[in-house]
Amino acid sequence: MQKMDPQKPYKKIVSEDEFTEVALETMKENSGGVTEYPILDFTEDALKLLCTGVHETLKYSKIKPAGGKAYEAAKRCFDIICSAGALTVLAVPLGVVAAIIYIDDHGNPFFSQVRLTKDGKPFRIYKLRSMCMDAEARFAEVQKENDSDGIAFKSDDDPRVTKIGRFIRKTSIDELPQLINVLKGDMSIIGPRPPLPREVVLYTPEQMDRLLVKGGLACICQCEGRSDMPFDEWVKSDIRYIKTRSAALDLKLIGKTILAVIMKKGAK
């Protein structure tokens, strides 16, 4: 990641005590939903501090992920086969959508940002760009418009979303490049959605339990309401998955996710 410009707001290296204070004070003041994220950007040092804190916190988790080594091996093989096959089939359609996005504003049709996965490990998630080119820089302008009742940011009328962006979001096409993350091993087909650092810094230890397993392209939340599900229920559904995950459950969730996408259930 690039070093932060000290002249810009929100960009500073923070200590472990400051991270803790930010989390406690923000959640105390915004129990119904975060409308202002105290830390929007992270230097390499600050991100490393956050990831280390997550890793250490998870050592004391009372949650034990279901599934043994055989399940993990089978899950990885399944992820490789499915993601490679899907990318082969979708290569041309994704290329067409990428071309449309480029023609619309002549910007890079692909977008990546840092997310956290198992044990707080950072990685870059890939998406088809659904927002304007300077969307990340403009987040400070729109963060108070959070429609979510929790930490994750959601807005029904985000001015940064482009016309083509609204379509690919509604149809979940923007998420398809994450099959590359699955193929690389950053993510799995099924697993809790990987959160942003600015969200994780506000997590309670119980919410950090979402990071006990590798993040996924789809999860229970995707099947049972997506954007409509309250944040606390979203977290509980992820913990439920972690406690009960199995090959049979993964296959069931894949089927339910496909159905949810076709029906555009909770898509925004």
Steps between C-alpha positions, in 0.01 A plus 500: 500500500611856441619712791240749615522873437517657849323812367180309424232436768458163670845384392725429794685216666319400817604301802332189637343707781359746248350215295326369813376846596368562148307173506347546845406866465358464149283201587384672818387806303358310201320199641243521222749520215831667420465826309858620531808279476783655706768321294446488124850424374778286637876521459687171475592535867144572611363211294762266644406614850133431433566157350725404789230609745238288321732198496572532873133554588393188309736288711254548785185429299261245646377403153645186341457484121334179381665275243835323520802482270317276253221758470751783454685307227176409319376859530821633345484252210137593442588871504777454242287292264192726526685831472717384209198360314286808567776740390542305177128516423460861611817643343324643193190636684723662762710652222187647340382653830850635566499663155162663569629640830808639326297657219273666758774711666833377356615384843646165606203257496652299783527604863689356793516583869651350815278264697573264792455124497586207730696602812498863388717440193474788250453449127374696198149412391407545132176642360361651184487873574145614576594846628671812368880497483547712814246308711746410778618860531136615523399254772543765771223698327243218510581302814227681699242360256544144629170309473640200686417451868853383572862545397486407133424796270194478274316778320192468279579825323880520491587779251831331420331205327493523119206408274661176385613454861142483625425222252805287575439541874134401470600188307815436711712502182744737672598222742601245233871604479529366856516158337863599439540545877347156549738344248797670668393373842417841651136402527268201480175458308309484830603690811438827689531807278848656548471835685689826450768609751295811590219264607716246684663769714152552653426130555439356844690176578179307426464663158863418423401132516386551138871490415560153642465353151585608147268763352262396226327609182165412658368429848172440685434874489509493119226238501273639771471866417838641392474878550171464689649301790577699820871508586464304826307228320765500227771436760294230670441326166875497433571351843228242438673405174842477667363270770315268259682522165525183293515397135124442499430845648736666250319339207163598646613863539634511144159395371317751722741778398439437129125513565535823703701663221249396232214637711710810587406447865636786712724624218587872502 
